[in-house]
Amino acid sequence: MKRYVKLLRVFVSATVAAQLEYRANFLGAVLASLGEAATALLGLSVLFLQPGTTSVGGWSWREALLVTGFFVLTEGFISVFIQPNMSRIAENVRTGNMDFTLLKPIDAQFNVSARHLNVLRFPDLLIGAGLLVYAAAGLPVTPGGVLAAAGLYLSGLVIVYCIWLALSTTAFWFVKTQNATELFNGVFGAARFPATSFPLPVRFFLTFVIPVTLITTVPAQAVTGQLTPALALVSPLLALALFVATRLFWQRAVASYTSASS
């Protein structure tokens, strides 16, 4: 474990040093982060600006803003940690560079998951955290609710990682996986709104088929005290099951890999 912690520190240091060579890009990244956050807030504001609307799906403005905050925070997590790594898997398989990854004396899944990050999108994380603090400041929040939300949100991040890794791993058989990840991004856009704002069939799809509501709505429910015991169990159990299944899927993909360079 200590070895992997040291490796992670080396990966982060090397990536930060490389990306800070182009500091002019940081301003563009900040503007992009602000634009994406503004888009998420605009979508929520349109719902509440309707005449006579004081709640959406039973959620007040600040409660719904919690969901949007978790959404922006998750987009930042994807942009900083997940996408920079997962987007390289298909390219490495296509060019044969995956050989070098598999030959290194460390776990290959750890290597493809943690080798790169995009520090230029770190403002996304700050904006998302800021929205959460602002929304929670006007709500009756309890320490127990915050702790439960933190645990459930960590489960949600595991779910996001597993979905991205599973989609990216299909590159071992189907080289172009960009369409699949773009499809997930399109569906994930619905997670900026509370789950109860959708019709029941859509809500079921977003909870149990592509479980994006477990990433944003469920932690927000924990903060506001609306969480049911069933949903509190579903998120961590699903995260564990997906992690095990994705690990097995990755190992099978690696076993079937034939070098493109040989």
Accessible surface in RSA format (square Angstrom, percent):
REM  Atomic radii and reference values for relative SASA: ProtOr
REM  Chains: A
REM  Algorithm: Lee & Richards
REM  Probe-radius: 1.40
REM  Slices: 20
REM RES _ NUM      All-atoms   Total-Side   Main-Chain    Non-polar    All polar
REM                ABS   REL    ABS   REL    ABS   REL    ABS   REL    ABS   REL
RES MET A   1   179.70  93.1 140.61  93.1  39.08  93.1 121.54 103.3  58.16  77.1
RES LYS A   2   168.51  82.2 164.48 100.9   4.03   9.6 109.33  98.4  59.18  63.0
RES ARG A   3   120.87  50.7 115.11  58.7   5.75  13.7  56.52  77.2  64.34  39.0
RES TYR A   4    62.20  29.0  61.33  34.9   0.87   2.3  46.89  35.2  15.31  18.9
RES VAL A   5    74.07  48.7  72.03  65.2   2.04   4.9  73.11  63.5   0.96   2.6
RES LYS A   6   122.74  59.9 121.94  74.8   0.79   1.9  65.03  58.5  57.71  61.5
RES LEU A   7    42.65  23.8  42.29  30.3   0.36   0.9  42.62  29.9   0.03   0.1
RES LEU A   8    77.05  42.9  77.05  55.1   0.00   0.0  77.05  54.1   0.00   0.0
RES ARG A   9   140.80  59.1 135.24  68.9   5.57  13.3  66.90  91.4  73.90  44.8
RES VAL A  10    89.29  58.8  86.17  78.0   3.12   7.5  88.91  77.2   0.38   1.0
RES PHE A  11    17.86   8.9  17.75  11.0   0.11   0.3  17.86  10.8   0.00   0.0
RES VAL A  12    58.23  38.3  58.23  52.7   0.00   0.0  58.23  50.6   0.00   0.0
RES SER A  13    66.24  56.0  55.87  74.6  10.37  23.9  38.65  82.3  27.59  38.7
RES ALA A  14    46.12  42.4  32.08  49.5  14.05  32.0  41.13  57.9   5.00  13.2
RES THR A  15    12.34   8.8   7.64   7.7   4.71  11.2  11.09  14.9   1.25   1.9
RES VAL A  16    44.87  29.5  44.87  40.6   0.00   0.0  44.87  39.0   0.00   0.0
RES ALA A  17    62.81  57.8  49.62  76.6  13.19  30.0  57.28  80.7   5.53  14.7
RES ALA A  18    52.38  48.2  47.95  74.0   4.43  10.1  50.61  71.3   1.77   4.7
RES GLN A  19    43.29  24.2  38.88  28.4   4.40  10.5  20.77  44.2  22.52  17.1
RES LEU A  20    76.56  42.6  73.68  52.7   2.89   7.3  74.22  52.1   2.34   6.3
RES GLU A  21   131.81  75.7  95.52  72.3  36.30  86.4  39.32  76.1  92.49  75.5
RES TYR A  22   137.51  64.2 132.21  75.2   5.30  13.8  94.87  71.3  42.64  52.6
RES ARG A  23   177.88  74.7 166.42  84.8  11.47  27.3  60.17  82.2 117.71  71.3
RES ALA A  24    92.86  85.4  66.12 102.0  26.74  60.8  78.08 110.0  14.78  39.2
RES ASN A  25    79.12  54.6  71.29  68.9   7.83  18.9  14.04  33.8  65.08  62.9
RES PHE A  26    94.58  47.3  94.58  58.6   0.00   0.0  94.58  57.3   0.00   0.0
RES LEU A  27   119.47  66.5 117.31  83.9   2.16   5.4 118.70  83.4   0.77   2.1
RES GLY A  28    41.03  50.6   0.00   N/A  41.03  50.6  33.11  90.9   7.92  17.7
RES ALA A  29    12.50  11.5   5.27   8.1   7.23  16.4  10.72  15.1   1.78   4.7
RES VAL A  30    35.91  23.6  35.91  32.5   0.00   0.0  35.91  31.2   0.00   0.0
RES LEU A  31   108.29  60.3  99.97  71.5   8.32  20.9 100.48  70.6   7.81  21.0
RES ALA A  32    44.55  41.0  30.57  47.2  13.98  31.8  42.23  59.5   2.32   6.1
RES SER A  33     2.54   2.1   0.00   0.0   2.54   5.8   0.06   0.1   2.48   3.5
RES LEU A  34    92.26  51.4  88.46  63.3   3.81   9.6  88.86  62.4   3.41   9.2
RES GLY A  35    35.94  44.3   0.00   N/A  35.94  44.3  33.68  92.4   2.26   5.1
RES GLU A  36    71.98  41.3  65.55  49.6   6.43  15.3  34.74  67.2  37.24  30.4
RES ALA A  37     6.34   5.8   5.40   8.3   0.94   2.1   5.60   7.9   0.74   2.0
RES ALA A  38    55.86  51.4  48.20  74.4   7.67  17.4  52.32  73.7   3.54   9.4
RES THR A  39    79.29  56.4  74.64  75.7   4.64  11.1  52.06  69.9  27.23  41.2
RES ALA A  40     0.45   0.4   0.45   0.7   0.00   0.0   0.45   0.6   0.00   0.0
RES LEU A  41    50.47  28.1  50.45  36.1   0.01   0.0  50.47  35.4   0.00   0.0
RES LEU A  42   114.94  64.0 111.42  79.7   3.53   8.9 114.52  80.4   0.42   1.1
RES GLY A  43    22.22  27.4   0.00   N/A  22.22  27.4  19.04  52.2   3.18   7.1
RES LEU A  44     0.00   0.0   0.00   0.0   0.00   0.0   0.00   0.0   0.00   0.0
RES SER A  45    28.51  24.1  27.77  37.1   0.74   1.7  14.24  30.3  14.27  20.0
RES VAL A  46    73.05  48.1  71.54  64.8   1.52   3.7  72.80  63.3   0.26   0.7
RES LEU A  47    62.17  34.6  59.63  42.7   2.54   6.4  60.03  42.2   2.15   5.8
RES PHE A  48    28.09  14.1  15.90   9.8  12.19  31.7  15.90   9.6  12.19  34.9
RES LEU A  49   139.71  77.8 114.57  82.0  25.15  63.2 117.28  82.4  22.43  60.4
RES GLN A  50    94.25  52.7  90.30  66.0   3.96   9.4  28.98  61.7  65.27  49.5
RES PRO A  51   129.18  94.1  98.13  89.5  31.05 112.9 109.04  90.0  20.14 125.2
RES GLY A  52    82.70 102.0   0.00   N/A  82.70 102.0  43.10 118.3  39.60  88.7
RES THR A  53    41.94  29.8  22.42  22.7  19.52  46.5  13.99  18.8  27.95  42.2
RES THR A  54   115.18  81.9  97.71  99.1  17.47  41.6  75.43 101.3  39.75  60.1
RES SER A  55    55.05  46.5  40.17  53.6  14.88  34.3  13.60  29.0  41.45  58.1
RES VAL A  56    18.96  12.5  15.83  14.3   3.13   7.5  18.96  16.5   0.00   0.0
RES GLY A  57    37.88  46.7   0.00   N/A  37.88  46.7  18.16  49.8  19.72  44.2
RES GLY A  58    63.82  78.7   0.00   N/A  63.82  78.7  34.13  93.7  29.68  66.5
RES TRP A  59     2.58   1.0   2.58   1.2   0.00   0.0   0.51   0.3   2.07   3.4
RES SER A  60    42.80  36.2  41.49  55.4   1.31   3.0  37.30  79.4   5.49   7.7
RES TRP A  61    88.91  35.7  87.02  42.1   1.89   4.4  76.14  40.6  12.77  20.7
RES ARG A  62    68.97  29.0  67.91  34.6   1.06   2.5  15.69  21.4  53.28  32.3
RES GLU A  63    33.95  19.5  33.95  25.7   0.00   0.0   0.05   0.1  33.90  27.7
RES ALA A  64     0.00   0.0   0.00   0.0   0.00   0.0   0.00   0.0   0.00   0.0
RES LEU A  65     3.19   1.8   3.19   2.3   0.00   0.0   3.19   2.2   0.00   0.0
RES LEU A  66     2.50   1.4   2.50   1.8   0.00   0.0   2.50   1.8   0.00   0.0
RES VAL A  67     0.00   0.0   0.00   0.0   0.00   0.0   0.00   0.0   0.00   0.0
RES THR A  68     0.04   0.0   0.04   0.0   0.00   0.0   0.00   0.0   0.04   0.1
RES GLY A  69     0.00   0.0   0.00   N/A   0.00   0.0   0.00   0.0   0.00   0.0
RES PHE A  70    12.81   6.4  12.81   7.9   0.00   0.0  12.81   7.8   0.00   0.0
RES PHE A  71     2.03   1.0   2.03   1.3   0.00   0.0   2.03   1.2   0.00   0.0
RES VAL A  72     6.46   4.3   6.46   5.8   0.00   0.0   6.46   5.6   0.00   0.0
RES LEU A  73    30.61  17.0  30.61  21.9   0.00   0.0  30.61  21.5   0.00   0.0
RES THR A  74     0.00   0.0   0.00   0.0   0.00   0.0   0.00   0.0   0.00   0.0
RES GLU A  75    46.03  26.4  44.64  33.8   1.40   3.3   9.06  17.5  36.97  30.2
RES GLY A  76     0.00   0.0   0.00   N/A   0.00   0.0   0.00   0.0   0.00   0.0
RES PHE A  77    43.95  22.0  43.95  27.2   0.00   0.0  43.95  26.6   0.00   0.0
RES ILE A  78    11.03   6.3  11.03   8.2   0.00   0.0  11.03   7.9   0.00   0.0
RES SER A  79    16.62  14.0  14.68  19.6   1.93   4.5   2.75   5.8  13.87  19.4
RES VAL A  80     1.23   0.8   1.23   1.1   0.00   0.0   1.23   1.1   0.00   0.0
RES PHE A  81    82.49  41.3  81.13  50.3   1.36   3.5  81.50  49.4   0.99   2.8
RES ILE A  82     5.31   3.0   4.05   3.0   1.26   3.0   5.31   3.8   0.00   0.0
RES GLN A  83    71.34  39.9  71.34  52.1   0.00   0.0  11.72  24.9  59.62  45.2
RES PRO A  84    18.03  13.1  11.41  10.4   6.62  24.1  18.03  14.9   0.00   0.0
RES ASN A  85     4.09   2.8   1.49   1.4   2.60   6.3   0.81   1.9   3.28   3.2
RES MET A  86     4.69   2.4   0.82   0.5   3.87   9.2   1.01   0.9   3.69   4.9
RES SER A  87    69.24  58.5  41.33  55.2  27.91  64.3  41.03  87.4  28.21  39.5
RES ARG A  88   101.81  42.7 101.16  51.6   0.65   1.6  29.98  41.0  71.83  43.5
RES ILE A  89     1.47   0.8   1.38   1.0   0.09   0.2   1.47   1.1   0.00   0.0
RES ALA A  90    18.07  16.6  17.66  27.3   0.41   0.9  17.86  25.2   0.21   0.5
RES GLU A  91    81.63  46.9  78.66  59.5   2.97   7.1  42.54  82.3  39.09  31.9
RES ASN A  92    34.46  23.8  34.46  33.3   0.00   0.0   0.06   0.2  34.40  33.3
RES VAL A  93    12.40   8.2  10.59   9.6   1.80   4.3  10.59   9.2   1.80   4.9
RES ARG A  94   133.77  56.2 116.77  59.5  17.00  40.5  45.90  62.7  87.87  53.3
RES THR A  95    54.53  38.8  28.75  29.1  25.78  61.4  36.12  48.5  18.41  27.8
RES GLY A  96     2.07   2.6   0.00   N/A   2.07   2.6   0.95   2.6   1.12   2.5
RES ASN A  97    69.37  47.8  66.83  64.6   2.54   6.1  11.21  27.0  58.16  56.2
RES MET A  98     0.00   0.0   0.00   0.0   0.00   0.0   0.00   0.0   0.00   0.0
RES ASP A  99    28.72  20.1  25.35  25.2   3.37   8.0  16.12  37.9  12.61  12.6
RES PHE A 100   130.04  65.1 127.55  79.0   2.49   6.5 129.02  78.2   1.02   2.9
RES THR A 101    15.51  11.0  15.36  15.6   0.15   0.4   0.78   1.0  14.73  22.3
RES LEU A 102    50.79  28.3  25.17  18.0  25.63  64.4  25.44  17.9  25.35  68.2
RES LEU A 103   144.78  80.6 118.24  84.6  26.54  66.7 120.75  84.8  24.03  64.7
RES LYS A 104    98.52  48.1  90.15  55.3   8.37  19.9  51.04  45.9  47.48  50.6
RES PRO A 105   109.31  79.7  87.57  79.8  21.74  79.0 103.89  85.8   5.42  33.7
RES ILE A 106    26.18  14.9  11.35   8.5  14.83  35.7  16.41  11.8   9.77  26.5
RES ASP A 107    46.78  32.8  36.28  36.1  10.51  24.8  24.66  58.0  22.12  22.1
RES ALA A 108    16.65  15.3  11.95  18.4   4.70  10.7  11.95  16.8   4.70  12.5
RES GLN A 109    10.64   6.0  10.46   7.6   0.18   0.4   4.15   8.8   6.49   4.9
RES PHE A 110    46.77  23.4  40.58  25.1   6.19  16.1  46.46  28.2   0.31   0.9
RES ASN A 111     7.04   4.9   6.40   6.2   0.64   1.5   1.07   2.6   5.97   5.8
RES VAL A 112    13.15   8.7   4.99   4.5   8.16  19.7  12.33  10.7   0.82   2.2
RES SER A 113    24.82  21.0  11.47  15.3  13.35  30.8  11.47  24.4  13.35  18.7
RES ALA A 114    20.67  19.0  11.34  17.5   9.33  21.2  16.65  23.5   4.02  10.7
RES ARG A 115    74.97  31.5  74.97  38.2   0.00   0.0  13.56  18.5  61.41  37.2
RES HIS A 116    52.99  29.0  50.92  35.4   2.08   5.3  29.80  30.7  23.20  27.0
RES LEU A 117    15.87   8.8  14.46  10.3   1.40   3.5  14.46  10.2   1.40   3.8
RES ASN A 118    40.17  27.7  40.17  38.8   0.00   0.0   5.74  13.8  34.43  33.3
RES VAL A 119    26.72  17.6  22.69  20.5   4.02   9.7  22.73  19.7   3.99  10.8
RES LEU A 120    27.60  15.4  27.60  19.7   0.00   0.0  27.60  19.4   0.00   0.0
RES ARG A 121    37.24  15.6  37.24  19.0   0.00   0.0   8.70  11.9  28.54  17.3
RES PHE A 122    96.75  48.4  96.75  59.9   0.00   0.0  96.75  58.7   0.00   0.0
RES PRO A 123    14.99  10.9  14.94  13.6   0.06   0.2  14.99  12.4   0.00   0.0
RES ASP A 124     4.59   3.2   3.92   3.9   0.67   1.6   2.42   5.7   2.17   2.2
RES LEU A 125    26.51  14.8  25.08  17.9   1.43   3.6  25.42  17.9   1.08   2.9
RES LEU A 126   109.71  61.1 100.69  72.0   9.02  22.7 101.62  71.4   8.09  21.8
RES ILE A 127    37.56  21.4  30.44  22.7   7.13  17.2  36.71  26.4   0.85   2.3
RES GLY A 128     0.00   0.0   0.00   N/A   0.00   0.0   0.00   0.0   0.00   0.0
RES ALA A 129    41.92  38.5  40.82  63.0   1.09   2.5  41.80  58.9   0.11   0.3
RES GLY A 130    38.48  47.5   0.00   N/A  38.48  47.5  33.21  91.1   5.27  11.8
RES LEU A 131    25.05  14.0  23.75  17.0   1.30   3.3  24.09  16.9   0.96   2.6
RES LEU A 132    27.54  15.3  26.77  19.1   0.78   2.0  27.04  19.0   0.50   1.4
RES VAL A 133   107.95  71.0 101.84  92.2   6.10  14.7 106.36  92.4   1.59   4.3
RES TYR A 134   118.90  55.5 114.22  65.0   4.67  12.2  83.40  62.7  35.49  43.8
RES ALA A 135     0.00   0.0   0.00   0.0   0.00   0.0   0.00   0.0   0.00   0.0
RES ALA A 136    27.57  25.3  23.10  35.6   4.47  10.2  23.28  32.8   4.29  11.4
RES ALA A 137    85.37  78.5  41.98  64.8  43.40  98.7  55.21  77.8  30.16  79.9
RES GLY A 138    43.40  53.5   0.00   N/A  43.40  53.5  19.70  54.1  23.70  53.1
RES LEU A 139    29.63  16.5  15.37  11.0  14.26  35.9  17.71  12.4  11.92  32.1
RES PRO A 140   126.04  91.9 100.06  91.2  25.97  94.4 114.17  94.3  11.87  73.7
RES VAL A 141    48.55  31.9  19.15  17.3  29.39  70.8  19.15  16.6  29.39  79.7
RES THR A 142    79.62  56.6  78.25  79.3   1.37   3.3  66.21  88.9  13.41  20.3
RES PRO A 143   110.10  80.2 103.13  94.0   6.98  25.4 109.36  90.3   0.74   4.6
RES GLY A 144    46.79  57.7   0.00   N/A  46.79  57.7  36.66 100.6  10.13  22.7
RES GLY A 145    11.40  14.1   0.00   N/A  11.40  14.1   9.22  25.3   2.18   4.9
RES VAL A 146    73.00  48.0  72.47  65.6   0.53   1.3  72.47  63.0   0.52   1.4
RES LEU A 147   133.59  74.4 125.05  89.5   8.54  21.5 125.36  88.0   8.23  22.2
RES ALA A 148    45.34  41.7  32.03  49.4  13.31  30.3  43.96  61.9   1.38   3.7
RES ALA A 149     4.16   3.8   4.06   6.3   0.10   0.2   4.16   5.9   0.00   0.0
RES ALA A 150    50.16  46.1  40.48  62.5   9.68  22.0  49.14  69.2   1.02   2.7
RES GLY A 151    37.79  46.6   0.00   N/A  37.79  46.6  32.66  89.6   5.13  11.5
RES LEU A 152    12.96   7.2  12.40   8.9   0.56   1.4  12.48   8.8   0.48   1.3
RES TYR A 153    19.32   9.0  19.32  11.0   0.00   0.0  18.95  14.2   0.36   0.4
RES LEU A 154   112.67  62.7 111.70  79.9   0.97   2.4 111.83  78.5   0.84   2.3
RES SER A 155    14.51  12.3  11.33  15.1   3.19   7.3   2.68   5.7  11.83  16.6
RES GLY A 156     0.00   0.0   0.00   N/A   0.00   0.0   0.00   0.0   0.00   0.0
RES LEU A 157    24.63  13.7  23.88  17.1   0.75   1.9  24.13  16.9   0.50   1.3
RES VAL A 158    54.94  36.2  52.67  47.7   2.27   5.5  54.83  47.6   0.11   0.3
RES ILE A 159     0.00   0.0   0.00   0.0   0.00   0.0   0.00   0.0   0.00   0.0
RES VAL A 160     0.00   0.0   0.00   0.0   0.00   0.0   0.00   0.0   0.00   0.0
RES TYR A 161    39.27  18.3  39.27  22.3   0.00   0.0  34.32  25.8   4.95   6.1
RES CYS A 162     0.85   0.6   0.22   0.2   0.63   1.5   0.45   1.1   0.40   0.4
RES ILE A 163    27.68  15.7  23.82  17.7   3.86   9.3  27.55  19.8   0.13   0.3
RES TRP A 164     7.51   3.0   7.51   3.6   0.00   0.0   7.51   4.0   0.00   0.0
RES LEU A 165     0.00   0.0   0.00   0.0   0.00   0.0   0.00   0.0   0.00   0.0
RES ALA A 166    31.51  29.0  30.65  47.3   0.86   2.0  30.90  43.5   0.61   1.6
RES LEU A 167    45.84  25.5  45.67  32.7   0.17   0.4  45.84  32.2   0.00   0.0
RES SER A 168     1.95   1.6   1.73   2.3   0.21   0.5   0.53   1.1   1.42   2.0
RES THR A 169     0.12   0.1   0.12   0.1   0.00   0.0   0.00   0.0   0.12   0.2
RES THR A 170    36.63  26.0  36.63  37.1   0.00   0.0  31.72  42.6   4.90   7.4
RES ALA A 171     0.37   0.3   0.00   0.0   0.37   0.8   0.00   0.0   0.37   1.0
RES PHE A 172    25.05  12.5   0.12   0.1  24.93  64.9   0.12   0.1  24.93  71.3
RES TRP A 173   106.92  42.9  74.69  36.2  32.23  75.7  62.68  33.4  44.24  71.8
RES PHE A 174   141.91  71.0 136.42  84.5   5.49  14.3 141.91  86.0   0.00   0.0
RES VAL A 175    61.35  40.4  55.24  50.0   6.11  14.7  55.24  48.0   6.11  16.6
RES LYS A 176   188.40  91.9 163.72 100.5  24.68  58.8 110.60  99.6  77.80  82.9
RES THR A 177    14.68  10.4  10.98  11.1   3.71   8.8   4.08   5.5  10.60  16.0
RES GLN A 178   127.23  71.1 121.60  88.9   5.63  13.4  38.23  81.4  89.00  67.5
RES ASN A 179   126.13  87.0 118.14 114.2   7.98  19.2  32.39  78.0  93.73  90.6
RES ALA A 180    35.90  33.0  27.01  41.7   8.88  20.2  32.12  45.2   3.78  10.0
RES THR A 181    13.73   9.8  13.73  13.9   0.00   0.0   5.60   7.5   8.12  12.3
RES GLU A 182    88.10  50.6  80.84  61.2   7.25  17.3  31.90  61.7  56.20  45.9
RES LEU A 183   124.06  69.1 116.89  83.6   7.17  18.0 123.10  86.5   0.96   2.6
RES PHE A 184     7.18   3.6   5.08   3.1   2.10   5.5   6.82   4.1   0.36   1.0
RES ASN A 185    50.32  34.7  39.96  38.6  10.36  24.9  20.95  50.4  29.37  28.4
RES GLY A 186    57.31  70.7   0.00   N/A  57.31  70.7  38.85 106.6  18.46  41.3
RES VAL A 187    27.96  18.4  21.68  19.6   6.27  15.1  27.70  24.1   0.25   0.7
RES PHE A 188     4.02   2.0   4.02   2.5   0.00   0.0   4.02   2.4   0.00   0.0
RES GLY A 189    15.50  19.1   0.00   N/A  15.50  19.1  13.96  38.3   1.54   3.5
RES ALA A 190    25.28  23.2  17.86  27.6   7.42  16.9  22.61  31.8   2.66   7.1
RES ALA A 191     0.47   0.4   0.00   0.0   0.47   1.1   0.47   0.7   0.00   0.0
RES ARG A 192    45.10  18.9  45.10  23.0   0.00   0.0   3.50   4.8  41.60  25.2
RES PHE A 193    40.95  20.5  40.48  25.1   0.47   1.2  40.48  24.5   0.47   1.4
RES PRO A 194     0.00   0.0   0.00   0.0   0.00   0.0   0.00   0.0   0.00   0.0
RES ALA A 195     9.12   8.4   9.11  14.1   0.01   0.0   9.12  12.8   0.00   0.0
RES THR A 196    49.37  35.1  37.79  38.3  11.58  27.6  37.79  50.8  11.58  17.5
RES SER A 197    40.05  33.8   6.71   9.0  33.33  76.8   9.34  19.9  30.71  43.0
RES PHE A 198    41.25  20.6  37.22  23.1   4.04  10.5  38.68  23.4   2.58   7.4
RES PRO A 199    87.91  64.1  75.91  69.2  12.00  43.6  87.31  72.1   0.61   3.8
RES LEU A 200   121.98  67.9 117.33  83.9   4.65  11.7 117.33  82.4   4.65  12.5
RES PRO A 201   100.58  73.3  87.35  79.6  13.23  48.1  95.70  79.0   4.87  30.3
RES VAL A 202    61.08  40.2  58.54  53.0   2.54   6.1  61.08  53.1   0.00   0.0
RES ARG A 203    73.03  30.7  72.82  37.1   0.21   0.5  20.35  27.8  52.68  31.9
RES PHE A 204   118.93  59.5 114.62  71.0   4.31  11.2 118.69  72.0   0.24   0.7
RES PHE A 205    80.76  40.4  80.71  50.0   0.05   0.1  80.76  49.0   0.00   0.0
RES LEU A 206     6.37   3.5   6.37   4.6   0.00   0.0   6.37   4.5   0.00   0.0
RES THR A 207    13.59   9.7  13.18  13.4   0.41   1.0   8.59  11.5   5.01   7.6
RES PHE A 208   114.88  57.5  84.06  52.1  30.82  80.2  86.40  52.4  28.48  81.5
RES VAL A 209    85.64  56.4  60.21  54.5  25.43  61.3  64.08  55.7  21.56  58.5
RES ILE A 210    39.71  22.6  39.05  29.1   0.66   1.6  39.71  28.6   0.00   0.0
RES PRO A 211     9.92   7.2   9.92   9.0   0.00   0.0   9.92   8.2   0.00   0.0
RES VAL A 212     0.00   0.0   0.00   0.0   0.00   0.0   0.00   0.0   0.00   0.0
RES THR A 213     3.37   2.4   3.36   3.4   0.01   0.0   2.54   3.4   0.83   1.3
RES LEU A 214     0.00   0.0   0.00   0.0   0.00   0.0   0.00   0.0   0.00   0.0
RES ILE A 215     0.00   0.0   0.00   0.0   0.00   0.0   0.00   0.0   0.00   0.0
RES THR A 216     0.00   0.0   0.00   0.0   0.00   0.0   0.00   0.0   0.00   0.0
RES THR A 217     2.64   1.9   2.64   2.7   0.00   0.0   2.45   3.3   0.19   0.3
RES VAL A 218     2.69   1.8   2.69   2.4   0.00   0.0   2.69   2.3   0.00   0.0
RES PRO A 219     0.00   0.0   0.00   0.0   0.00   0.0   0.00   0.0   0.00   0.0
RES ALA A 220     0.00   0.0   0.00   0.0   0.00   0.0   0.00   0.0   0.00   0.0
RES GLN A 221    22.11  12.4  22.11  16.2   0.00   0.0   0.02   0.0  22.10  16.8
RES ALA A 222     6.59   6.1   0.11   0.2   6.47  14.7   2.65   3.7   3.94  10.4
RES VAL A 223    14.04   9.2   9.74   8.8   4.29  10.3   9.74   8.5   4.29  11.6
RES THR A 224    32.82  23.3   1.79   1.8  31.03  74.0   8.09  10.9  24.73  37.4
RES GLY A 225    67.53  83.3   0.00   N/A  67.53  83.3  34.94  95.9  32.59  73.0
RES GLN A 226    68.78  38.5  47.83  35.0  20.94  49.9  37.32  79.4  31.46  23.9
RES LEU A 227    42.29  23.6  17.09  12.2  25.21  63.4  17.23  12.1  25.07  67.5
RES THR A 228    68.47  48.7  66.73  67.6   1.75   4.2  64.27  86.3   4.20   6.3
RES PRO A 229   109.79  80.0 103.06  93.9   6.73  24.5 109.16  90.1   0.64   4.0
RES ALA A 230    67.06  61.7  57.26  88.4   9.80  22.3  64.61  91.0   2.45   6.5
RES LEU A 231    40.10  22.3  40.10  28.7   0.00   0.0  40.10  28.2   0.00   0.0
RES ALA A 232    32.61  30.0  27.26  42.1   5.35  12.2  27.26  38.4   5.35  14.2
RES LEU A 233   112.53  62.7 112.53  80.5   0.00   0.0 112.53  79.0   0.00   0.0
RES VAL A 234    44.55  29.3  40.97  37.1   3.58   8.6  44.09  38.3   0.46   1.2
RES SER A 235     0.00   0.0   0.00   0.0   0.00   0.0   0.00   0.0   0.00   0.0
RES PRO A 236    53.55  39.0  47.55  43.3   6.00  21.8  48.77  40.3   4.78  29.7
RES LEU A 237   110.50  61.5 106.07  75.9   4.43  11.1 106.48  74.8   4.01  10.8
RES LEU A 238    52.54  29.3  47.98  34.3   4.56  11.5  51.72  36.3   0.82   2.2
RES ALA A 239     6.25   5.7   6.17   9.5   0.08   0.2   6.25   8.8   0.00   0.0
RES LEU A 240   113.41  63.2 108.69  77.8   4.72  11.9 112.84  79.2   0.57   1.5
RES ALA A 241    58.06  53.4  46.40  71.6  11.65  26.5  54.53  76.8   3.52   9.3
RES LEU A 242    47.32  26.4  47.03  33.6   0.29   0.7  47.32  33.2   0.00   0.0
RES PHE A 243    89.19  44.6  88.88  55.0   0.32   0.8  88.88  53.9   0.32   0.9
RES VAL A 244    75.88  49.9  74.02  67.0   1.87   4.5  75.82  65.9   0.06   0.2
RES ALA A 245    54.35  50.0  46.12  71.2   8.23  18.7  50.37  70.9   3.98  10.5
RES THR A 246     7.02   5.0   4.74   4.8   2.28   5.4   3.20   4.3   3.83   5.8
RES ARG A 247    72.15  30.3  72.15  36.8   0.00   0.0  23.74  32.4  48.41  29.3
RES LEU A 248   108.62  60.5 103.53  74.1   5.10  12.8 103.89  73.0   4.73  12.7
RES PHE A 249    63.56  31.8  58.76  36.4   4.80  12.5  63.06  38.2   0.49   1.4
RES TRP A 250     6.12   2.5   6.06   2.9   0.06   0.1   1.38   0.7   4.74   7.7
RES GLN A 251    83.34  46.6  75.99  55.5   7.35  17.5  31.39  66.8  51.95  39.4
RES ARG A 252   174.35  73.2 167.11  85.2   7.24  17.2  49.52  67.7 124.83  75.7
RES ALA A 253     0.00   0.0   0.00   0.0   0.00   0.0   0.00   0.0   0.00   0.0
RES VAL A 254    39.56  26.0  32.62  29.5   6.94  16.7  32.62  28.3   6.94  18.8
RES ALA A 255    89.71  82.5  48.82  75.3  40.89  93.0  59.94  84.4  29.77  78.9
RES SER A 256    56.94  48.1  29.24  39.0  27.70  63.8  38.69  82.4  18.25  25.6
RES TYR A 257    35.57  16.6  13.70   7.8  21.88  56.9  16.05  12.1  19.53  24.1
RES THR A 258   116.11  82.6 100.44 101.8  15.68  37.4  74.35  99.9  41.77  63.1
RES SER A 259    29.62  25.0  15.16  20.2  14.46  33.3  15.11  32.2  14.51  20.3
RES ALA A 260    60.81  55.9  22.12  34.1  38.69  88.0  32.73  46.1  28.08  74.4
RES SER A 261    80.88  68.3  40.42  53.9  40.46  93.2  38.70  82.4  42.18  59.1
RES SER A 262   125.51 106.1  56.46  75.4  69.05 159.1  77.11 164.2  48.40  67.8
END  Absolute sums over single chains surface
CHAIN  1 A    13345.1      11109.9       2235.1       9687.1       3657.9
END  Absolute sums over all chains
TOTAL         13345.1      11109.9       2235.1       9687.1       3657.9
